[in-house]
Amino acid sequence: MESLPIEIRQDIYKKCDIASLSNFLRVNRQFCHEIVPILWADPLTVGKRSLSPQTRQTESATLAFPDNTAKIIDVYVADFSKDTWNNLRSYGIQPPLDLQAPTFKYVSFLRHYEPRAVDFAAGAWLKKNQRIDQKKRRIFVESLCHLLLNNAKRIQSCYYDVENDVDFWGSIPRERSKYLIFENLRELRIKGIHETTNLRDFFENFAEYCHSLYGIKLDCYKDSDITEEINDTYIGLRNVIVAQKDFQWLELTHSSAFAIKFVSSSFDALSNALRALRFYRIDFGAFKTESIFLGLKFCNNLVALDFFECMKLEQETWINTAKYFKKLEFLAIEIRSADSMPLEFINKIIRTSDQNLQHLLVSQNARLSVFEKNYITQTLIPLILKHSRNLRTVNFPDFRMENAITLLENCSKLEHVDVYSSDLDQAFRTMAEKLPNTCVSIGFHDLSFLLENLEEYEDVIIEFLEATHHHLAYCSIYPYNLNDFTLDEKIFKYGVSLEKKPVYESKIFTF
């Protein structure tokens, strides 16, 4: 183990369970020095809250080790000062009887700050240790937030719920420099903005104390009108973005009015900085969107564009914007009908991206007929073969075997492909023969939905892995989870992960 590069050891730490990792801690100080900061970077929440387009799902706060949440708080409260405990005792909150000084300064390793997760964990701790009421819980949460922010040295991401969390700036200790707390902040997500929410002062503080943000996600309530408060919030957000040294991506969720207001009025400020833009569940038909056309022309370096569950994209406005996306590398879009704007939009982007387009993800409305799906695929494939042979990722609705083979034979740089088939046996055998050595990931989609046991496919899976494991890193079969099946150990010797690989990875969306 000691001979392994540090990156490999860290990868092992991230994937092992706590029981396995405890052995490392006991026998090797160096392992301990490396692993503790990793395990305590985000102990209350699970998963990387990337705001990147590849995430493509609602990022709810899934709590890690729910049975052990109170134990994590036990470790944190051991760092409370005597004054803090005296204050908590006045509200009836008592320290644990077995309170011990921690081995490490665990609070200093925090990288993701989420008051909502702190509140949940505090509630679990209070419920376990003593009677709970809302006032007691609020005081305890404020004390925990104060502790975390007073000791954190490297917070890189922050998630704040406007309606439900404690006062964000008010919970920061007066004696602690706000510059030091947020000097490494890369990712900011704000949830719960509506018509009466005025976050101008909130954002002005970030503009003053934080200059290293790469990206922001703004989660608004649906159908928010452009009120005076929304205007103020928009001004504050714009000031935050302008104050950043290397701002790169933006995600706007739900609020059509705010999204359109911001896009049409702020892209001159972003100018060449913005590299990725994601619209999430935006109804573009709710307001006139001609101004978006004027705003997007400033995005000279946009390389990623994602429309997720957006409404009423069928407008000439968007078709006209395609000419500005010559550097686009990633496009994710939903097609709601075969004759809708997105198909023509994709057509124009493929033609104008000048061989830069590398990742094309096309989802479809569930009501699309088989004929429409085939029409979409048969329309796009000739375009790709003619204009975008540099594609690395491709995912179409109902992407049949013959279409996959056509692309594999003509696109020499494909790294990921999804194959839809009602005959998995034939799909595995064909891909064992046709999959090029550039492919590192493949997803098989079973259209028969009749398979109950993957063990009957063990031989053909082994045959497939034998032919591809030298270059293949990920293999998944939808809707099944290969890890749920007790397959022969021979399958695992090939070192291919039986999980889904993120279809798009880029340094643009990581920090």
C-alpha positions as CSV (number, residue, x, y, z in Angstrom):
1,M,0.0,0.0,0.0
2,E,2.8,2.5,0.9
3,S,4.2,2.1,-2.6
4,L,1.0,3.3,-4.2
5,P,0.7,6.9,-5.4
6,I,-1.2,9.2,-3.1
7,E,-4.0,9.7,-5.7
8,I,-4.6,5.9,-5.7
9,R,-4.7,5.7,-1.9
10,Q,-7.1,8.6,-1.7
11,D,-9.4,6.8,-4.2
12,I,-9.3,3.7,-2.0
13,Y,-10.3,5.8,1.0
14,K,-13.2,7.3,-0.8
15,K,-14.6,3.9,-1.9
16,C,-13.9,1.8,1.3
17,D,-16.4,1.6,4.1
18,I,-15.5,2.9,7.6
19,A,-14.9,-0.6,9.0
20,S,-12.2,-1.3,6.4
21,L,-10.7,2.1,6.8
22,S,-10.3,1.8,10.5
23,N,-7.5,-0.8,9.9
24,F,-5.5,1.8,8.0
25,L,-5.9,4.3,10.9
26,R,-4.5,1.8,13.4
27,V,-1.4,0.8,11.6
28,N,-0.1,3.8,9.6
29,R,0.3,7.4,10.6
30,Q,0.7,8.5,7.1
31,F,-2.5,6.9,6.0
32,C,-4.2,8.5,9.0
33,H,-2.8,11.9,8.0
34,E,-4.2,11.5,4.5
35,I,-7.5,9.9,5.2
36,V,-8.9,12.0,8.1
37,P,-9.2,15.2,6.1
38,I,-11.0,13.3,3.4
39,L,-13.5,11.6,5.7
40,W,-14.2,14.8,7.5
41,A,-14.4,17.1,4.5
42,D,-18.2,16.6,4.4
43,P,-19.3,14.2,7.1
44,L,-22.9,15.2,7.3
45,T,-23.9,15.0,3.6
46,V,-23.2,12.5,1.0
47,G,-22.2,13.0,-2.7
48,K,-20.5,15.8,-4.5
49,R,-22.9,18.6,-5.1
50,S,-21.6,19.4,-8.4
51,L,-23.7,22.0,-10.2
52,S,-22.4,20.6,-13.5
53,P,-24.8,19.6,-16.3
54,Q,-23.8,16.0,-16.0
55,T,-25.4,15.8,-12.6
56,R,-28.9,16.2,-14.2
57,Q,-30.9,15.3,-11.0
58,T,-32.3,17.0,-8.0
59,E,-29.6,17.5,-5.5
60,S,-31.3,16.8,-2.2
61,A,-29.2,16.6,0.9
62,T,-28.8,12.9,1.5
63,L,-27.3,12.4,4.9
64,A,-24.3,10.1,5.3
65,F,-24.4,7.4,7.9
66,P,-27.8,8.4,9.4
67,D,-27.3,6.0,12.3
68,N,-24.0,7.7,13.2
69,T,-25.1,11.3,12.7
70,A,-25.3,11.9,16.4
71,K,-21.8,10.4,16.8
72,I,-20.5,13.0,14.4
73,I,-22.0,15.7,16.5
74,D,-20.4,14.1,19.6
75,V,-17.0,14.7,18.0
76,Y,-17.9,18.3,17.1
77,V,-19.3,19.3,20.5
78,A,-16.1,18.1,22.1
79,D,-14.6,21.3,20.7
80,F,-17.1,23.6,22.3
81,S,-15.5,26.1,24.7
82,K,-16.5,26.4,28.3
83,D,-18.4,29.6,27.6
84,T,-20.4,27.8,24.9
85,W,-21.3,25.0,27.2
86,N,-22.3,27.4,30.0
87,N,-24.6,29.2,27.5
88,L,-26.1,25.9,26.3
89,R,-26.6,24.7,29.9
90,S,-28.7,27.8,30.5
91,Y,-31.1,26.4,27.9
92,G,-31.1,22.9,29.4
93,I,-28.6,21.4,26.9
94,Q,-26.1,19.2,28.8
95,P,-22.7,17.9,27.5
96,P,-22.3,14.1,27.1
97,L,-21.1,12.3,30.2
98,D,-18.2,10.7,28.3
99,L,-17.1,13.8,26.6
100,Q,-13.4,13.5,25.5
101,A,-11.0,15.8,23.7
102,P,-10.8,14.8,20.0
103,T,-7.6,13.4,18.5
104,F,-7.7,15.8,15.6
105,K,-9.2,19.3,15.1
106,Y,-11.9,17.7,13.0
107,V,-13.9,20.9,12.4
108,S,-10.9,22.4,10.6
109,F,-11.3,19.8,7.8
110,L,-14.7,21.0,6.7
111,R,-15.0,21.7,3.0
112,H,-18.8,21.7,2.4
113,Y,-20.9,24.0,4.6
114,E,-24.6,23.3,4.6
115,P,-26.6,24.8,7.5
116,R,-29.6,22.5,6.7
117,A,-27.5,19.4,7.2
118,V,-26.1,20.8,10.5
119,D,-29.7,21.4,11.6
120,F,-30.7,17.8,10.8
121,A,-27.7,16.4,12.6
122,A,-28.3,18.7,15.6
123,G,-31.9,17.5,15.9
124,A,-30.7,13.8,15.8
125,W,-28.2,14.5,18.5
126,L,-30.7,16.3,20.8
127,K,-33.3,13.7,20.3
128,K,-30.8,11.0,21.3
129,N,-29.4,12.8,24.3
130,Q,-32.2,14.8,25.8
131,R,-35.7,16.3,25.3
132,I,-36.0,18.6,22.3
133,D,-37.9,21.8,21.6
134,Q,-37.5,24.3,18.8
135,K,-35.8,27.0,20.9
136,K,-33.3,24.5,22.2
137,R,-32.6,23.2,18.8
138,R,-32.1,26.7,17.3
139,I,-29.6,27.7,20.0
140,F,-27.7,24.4,19.5
141,V,-27.6,24.8,15.7
142,E,-26.3,28.4,16.0
143,S,-23.6,27.1,18.3
144,L,-22.6,24.4,15.9
145,C,-22.5,26.8,12.9
146,H,-20.5,29.2,14.9
147,L,-18.0,26.4,15.8
148,L,-17.7,25.2,12.2
149,L,-17.2,28.7,10.7
150,N,-14.8,29.7,13.4
151,N,-12.5,26.8,12.6
152,A,-13.0,26.0,9.0
153,K,-10.0,26.7,6.9
154,R,-10.9,25.4,3.4
155,I,-14.6,25.6,2.7
156,Q,-15.0,25.1,-1.0
157,S,-18.8,24.7,-1.4
158,C,-21.8,26.2,0.3
159,Y,-25.5,25.4,0.2
160,Y,-27.9,27.8,1.8
161,D,-31.7,27.5,2.1
162,V,-33.1,31.1,2.4
163,E,-36.3,30.1,4.2
164,N,-35.2,27.3,6.5
165,D,-31.6,28.0,7.5
166,V,-30.2,30.1,10.3
167,D,-29.1,33.6,9.5
168,F,-26.1,33.0,7.3
169,W,-23.9,36.0,7.9
170,G,-25.2,36.4,11.5
171,S,-23.8,32.9,12.4
172,I,-20.3,33.9,11.4
173,P,-18.2,34.7,14.5
174,R,-17.3,38.4,14.7
175,E,-13.7,37.5,15.6
176,R,-13.2,35.5,12.4
177,S,-12.2,37.1,9.2
178,K,-14.8,36.5,6.5
179,Y,-12.0,36.7,3.9
180,L,-10.3,33.7,5.5
181,I,-13.6,31.7,5.7
182,F,-14.5,32.1,2.0
183,E,-11.1,32.6,0.4
184,N,-11.3,29.1,-1.1
185,L,-15.0,29.0,-1.9
186,R,-15.6,27.6,-5.4
187,E,-19.3,26.7,-5.5
188,L,-22.4,28.5,-4.1
189,R,-26.0,27.2,-4.2
190,I,-28.9,29.3,-2.9
191,K,-32.4,27.7,-2.5
192,G,-35.8,29.2,-1.8
193,I,-35.8,32.5,-3.6
194,H,-39.3,33.9,-4.4
195,E,-41.0,37.3,-5.2
196,T,-40.5,38.7,-1.7
197,T,-36.9,37.5,-1.2
198,N,-34.4,40.3,-1.2
199,L,-30.9,38.9,-1.2
200,R,-29.0,42.0,-2.3
201,D,-27.2,42.5,1.0
202,F,-26.6,38.7,1.2
203,F,-24.9,38.8,-2.2
204,E,-23.1,42.1,-1.6
205,N,-21.3,40.4,1.3
206,F,-20.2,37.6,-1.0
207,A,-19.0,40.1,-3.5
208,E,-16.9,41.8,-0.8
209,Y,-15.5,38.7,0.9
210,C,-15.3,36.0,-1.8
211,H,-13.4,36.3,-5.1
212,S,-12.7,32.7,-6.0
213,L,-16.1,31.4,-7.1
214,Y,-16.2,29.2,-10.2
215,G,-20.0,28.8,-10.2
216,I,-23.4,29.6,-8.8
217,K,-26.7,27.7,-8.7
218,L,-29.8,29.8,-8.0
219,D,-32.9,27.8,-7.1
220,C,-36.1,29.9,-7.3
221,Y,-39.7,29.1,-6.7
222,K,-41.8,28.6,-9.8
223,D,-43.6,31.5,-11.4
224,S,-41.8,34.2,-9.5
225,D,-42.7,37.6,-10.9
226,I,-40.1,40.3,-11.4
227,T,-40.7,42.3,-8.3
228,E,-38.6,45.0,-6.7
229,E,-37.1,42.4,-4.4
230,I,-36.2,40.1,-7.3
231,N,-34.6,43.1,-9.1
232,D,-32.5,43.8,-6.0
233,T,-31.5,40.1,-5.8
234,Y,-30.5,40.2,-9.5
235,I,-28.3,43.3,-8.9
236,G,-26.6,41.6,-6.0
237,L,-26.0,38.4,-7.9
238,R,-24.6,40.4,-10.8
239,N,-22.2,42.1,-8.4
240,V,-21.0,38.8,-7.0
241,I,-20.2,37.5,-10.5
242,V,-18.4,40.6,-11.5
243,A,-16.2,40.4,-8.3
244,Q,-15.0,36.9,-9.1
245,K,-11.5,36.3,-10.6
246,D,-12.4,33.1,-12.6
247,F,-16.2,32.7,-12.7
248,Q,-17.1,29.9,-15.2
249,W,-20.6,28.5,-14.8
250,L,-24.2,29.3,-13.9
251,E,-27.3,27.3,-13.3
252,L,-30.8,28.9,-13.0
253,T,-33.7,26.8,-11.7
254,H,-37.5,27.1,-11.9
255,S,-38.0,30.9,-12.1
256,S,-38.6,31.8,-15.7
257,A,-38.9,35.5,-14.9
258,F,-35.7,35.7,-13.0
259,A,-33.8,33.6,-15.4
260,I,-34.8,35.6,-18.4
261,K,-34.3,38.9,-16.6
262,F,-30.8,37.8,-15.6
263,V,-29.7,36.3,-18.9
264,S,-30.9,39.3,-20.9
265,S,-29.3,41.9,-18.6
266,S,-26.1,40.3,-17.3
267,F,-24.2,38.6,-20.0
268,D,-22.4,41.7,-20.9
269,A,-20.9,41.5,-17.4
270,L,-20.0,37.9,-17.9
271,S,-18.6,38.5,-21.3
272,N,-15.9,36.0,-22.0
273,A,-15.9,34.4,-18.6
274,L,-18.9,32.1,-18.7
275,R,-18.1,28.7,-20.0
276,A,-21.1,26.6,-18.9
277,L,-24.8,27.5,-18.6
278,R,-27.7,25.3,-17.4
279,F,-31.4,26.0,-17.4
280,Y,-33.4,23.7,-15.1
281,R,-37.2,23.5,-15.5
282,I,-37.5,26.9,-17.0
283,D,-40.7,27.8,-18.9
284,F,-39.3,30.0,-21.7
285,G,-42.9,30.6,-23.0
286,A,-43.9,32.5,-19.9
287,F,-42.2,35.8,-21.0
288,K,-40.9,37.3,-24.2
289,T,-37.4,35.9,-24.7
290,E,-36.1,38.0,-27.6
291,S,-33.8,39.7,-25.1
292,I,-32.1,36.3,-24.4
293,F,-30.9,36.5,-28.0
294,L,-29.1,39.7,-27.3
295,G,-27.7,38.4,-24.0
296,L,-26.2,35.2,-25.3
297,K,-24.2,36.9,-28.0
298,F,-21.7,37.9,-25.3
299,C,-20.9,34.3,-24.5
300,N,-18.0,33.9,-26.8
301,N,-16.4,31.1,-24.8
302,L,-19.5,29.0,-23.9
303,V,-18.5,25.3,-24.1
304,A,-21.5,23.7,-22.3
305,L,-25.2,24.3,-22.6
306,D,-27.8,22.3,-20.8
307,F,-31.6,22.5,-21.0
308,F,-33.2,20.1,-18.4
309,E,-37.0,19.7,-18.5
310,C,-37.4,23.2,-20.0
311,M,-40.7,24.3,-21.5
312,K,-41.6,26.0,-24.8
313,L,-38.2,26.0,-26.5
314,E,-39.8,25.9,-29.9
315,Q,-39.0,29.5,-30.8
316,E,-37.1,31.2,-33.6
317,T,-35.2,33.1,-30.9
318,W,-33.2,30.0,-29.8
319,I,-32.6,28.8,-33.3
320,N,-31.0,32.2,-34.0
321,T,-28.7,31.9,-31.0
322,A,-27.0,28.7,-32.4
323,K,-24.6,30.8,-34.5
324,Y,-23.0,32.1,-31.3
325,F,-22.0,28.6,-30.0
326,K,-19.1,27.8,-32.3
327,K,-17.0,26.6,-29.4
328,L,-19.7,24.4,-27.8
329,E,-18.4,21.1,-26.6
330,F,-21.4,19.8,-24.6
331,L,-25.1,20.0,-25.4
332,A,-27.9,18.4,-23.4
333,I,-31.4,18.9,-24.5
334,E,-34.9,17.4,-24.3
335,I,-37.0,16.8,-27.4
336,R,-40.7,17.0,-26.8
337,S,-41.8,16.3,-30.4
338,A,-40.2,15.3,-33.6
339,D,-40.9,18.6,-35.3
340,S,-39.9,20.8,-32.4
341,M,-37.3,23.5,-32.3
342,P,-34.6,21.4,-30.4
343,L,-34.1,19.2,-33.4
344,E,-33.4,22.2,-35.7
345,F,-31.4,23.8,-32.9
346,I,-29.2,20.7,-32.6
347,N,-28.9,20.6,-36.3
348,K,-27.6,24.2,-36.4
349,I,-25.2,23.7,-33.5
350,I,-23.7,20.6,-35.0
351,R,-23.2,22.5,-38.3
352,T,-21.7,25.6,-36.6
353,S,-19.7,24.1,-33.8
354,D,-16.8,23.5,-36.2
355,Q,-16.0,20.0,-35.0
356,N,-15.8,21.2,-31.3
357,L,-18.9,19.3,-30.2
358,Q,-17.8,16.3,-28.1
359,H,-20.8,15.4,-25.9
360,L,-24.4,15.2,-27.1
361,L,-27.1,14.0,-24.8
362,V,-30.6,13.9,-26.1
363,S,-33.5,13.0,-23.8
364,Q,-37.1,12.7,-25.0
365,N,-40.6,13.3,-23.7
366,A,-42.2,10.0,-22.6
367,R,-45.1,10.6,-25.0
368,L,-42.9,10.4,-28.1
369,S,-43.9,7.5,-30.4
370,V,-41.5,4.9,-31.7
371,F,-41.7,6.5,-35.1
372,E,-40.7,9.9,-33.7
373,K,-37.8,8.4,-31.8
374,N,-36.5,6.7,-34.9
375,Y,-37.0,9.9,-36.9
376,I,-35.0,11.8,-34.5
377,T,-32.1,9.3,-34.5
378,Q,-32.1,8.9,-38.2
379,T,-32.0,12.7,-38.7
380,L,-29.1,13.2,-36.3
381,I,-26.8,10.4,-37.2
382,P,-26.1,11.7,-40.8
383,L,-25.4,15.1,-39.3
384,I,-23.0,13.7,-36.8
385,L,-21.2,11.6,-39.4
386,K,-20.8,14.6,-41.7
387,H,-20.1,17.4,-39.2
388,S,-19.1,16.0,-35.7
389,R,-16.9,13.0,-36.0
390,N,-15.1,14.3,-32.9
391,L,-17.9,13.2,-30.6
392,R,-16.8,11.4,-27.4
393,T,-20.2,10.9,-25.8
394,V,-23.5,10.3,-27.5
395,N,-26.9,9.3,-26.1
396,F,-30.1,9.3,-28.1
397,P,-33.6,8.2,-27.2
398,D,-34.1,4.5,-28.2
399,F,-30.6,4.3,-29.7
400,R,-30.8,0.9,-31.4
401,M,-27.9,-1.5,-32.0
402,E,-27.6,-0.8,-35.7
403,N,-27.3,3.0,-35.0
404,A,-24.7,2.4,-32.3
405,I,-22.6,0.3,-34.7
406,T,-22.8,3.0,-37.4
407,L,-21.4,5.6,-35.0
408,L,-18.8,3.2,-33.6
409,E,-17.5,2.5,-37.1
410,N,-17.3,6.2,-38.1
411,C,-16.6,8.2,-35.0
412,S,-13.0,7.3,-34.0
413,K,-13.0,9.2,-30.7
414,L,-16.1,7.8,-29.0
415,E,-15.4,7.2,-25.2
416,H,-19.0,6.5,-24.1
417,V,-22.0,5.0,-25.8
418,D,-25.4,3.8,-24.7
419,V,-27.0,0.9,-26.5
420,Y,-30.7,0.1,-26.4
421,S,-31.7,-3.5,-27.2
422,S,-34.4,-6.1,-26.4
423,D,-31.8,-8.9,-26.9
424,L,-29.0,-8.4,-24.3
425,D,-27.2,-11.6,-25.4
426,Q,-26.8,-10.3,-28.9
427,A,-25.9,-6.8,-27.7
428,F,-23.0,-8.1,-25.5
429,R,-21.7,-10.3,-28.4
430,T,-21.9,-7.5,-30.9
431,M,-20.2,-4.9,-28.6
432,A,-17.5,-7.4,-27.8
433,E,-16.6,-7.4,-31.5
434,K,-17.4,-3.7,-32.4
435,L,-16.4,-1.6,-29.4
436,P,-13.3,0.4,-30.2
437,N,-10.4,0.7,-27.8
438,T,-11.2,4.4,-27.3
439,C,-14.4,3.6,-25.4
440,V,-14.0,3.6,-21.6
441,S,-17.7,3.4,-20.7
442,I,-20.8,1.7,-22.1
443,G,-24.4,1.5,-20.9
444,F,-26.7,-1.4,-22.1
445,H,-30.4,-0.6,-21.9
446,D,-32.7,-3.7,-21.8
447,L,-35.9,-2.9,-23.7
448,S,-37.5,-6.3,-23.0
449,F,-37.9,-5.7,-19.2
450,L,-38.3,-9.4,-18.8
451,L,-35.0,-10.3,-17.3
452,E,-35.1,-11.3,-13.7
453,N,-31.7,-12.8,-13.2
454,L,-28.5,-11.7,-14.7
455,E,-26.7,-14.9,-13.8
456,E,-27.9,-16.5,-17.0
457,Y,-25.9,-13.9,-18.9
458,E,-22.7,-14.6,-16.9
459,D,-20.9,-16.3,-19.8
460,V,-21.7,-13.6,-22.4
461,I,-20.7,-10.9,-19.9
462,I,-17.4,-12.6,-19.3
463,E,-16.9,-12.9,-23.0
464,F,-17.6,-9.2,-23.4
465,L,-15.2,-8.2,-20.6
466,E,-12.5,-10.5,-21.9
467,A,-12.6,-8.6,-25.2
468,T,-12.9,-5.1,-23.8
469,H,-11.4,-4.9,-20.3
470,H,-8.1,-3.5,-21.5
471,H,-9.7,-0.2,-22.3
472,L,-13.2,-0.4,-20.6
473,A,-13.5,1.2,-17.2
474,Y,-17.3,1.3,-16.7
475,C,-20.2,-1.0,-17.7
476,S,-23.8,-0.7,-16.6
477,I,-27.0,-2.5,-17.6
478,Y,-30.3,-0.6,-17.1
479,P,-32.6,-0.9,-15.3
480,Y,-30.5,-3.4,-13.3
481,N,-27.7,-2.8,-10.7
482,L,-25.0,-5.4,-11.4
483,N,-23.9,-5.1,-7.8
484,D,-27.3,-6.5,-6.7
485,F,-26.5,-9.8,-8.3
486,T,-24.2,-12.5,-7.0
487,L,-22.1,-13.0,-10.1
488,D,-19.2,-15.3,-10.3
489,E,-16.0,-13.7,-9.0
490,K,-14.4,-14.3,-12.4
491,I,-16.3,-11.2,-13.6
492,F,-14.7,-8.9,-11.1
493,K,-11.1,-9.8,-11.9
494,Y,-11.3,-7.7,-15.0
495,G,-11.3,-4.5,-13.0
496,V,-14.3,-3.0,-14.7
497,S,-16.6,-0.9,-12.5
498,L,-20.2,-2.2,-12.6
499,E,-21.6,1.2,-12.0
500,K,-22.7,4.1,-14.2
501,K,-19.9,6.5,-15.2
502,P,-20.8,10.2,-15.3
503,V,-21.2,10.8,-19.0
504,Y,-19.5,14.1,-19.0
505,E,-16.5,15.1,-16.9
506,S,-14.6,18.4,-17.3
507,K,-12.4,20.6,-15.1
508,I,-14.9,23.3,-15.8
509,F,-17.3,21.8,-13.4
510,T,-15.0,20.6,-10.6
511,F,-13.0,22.5,-8.0
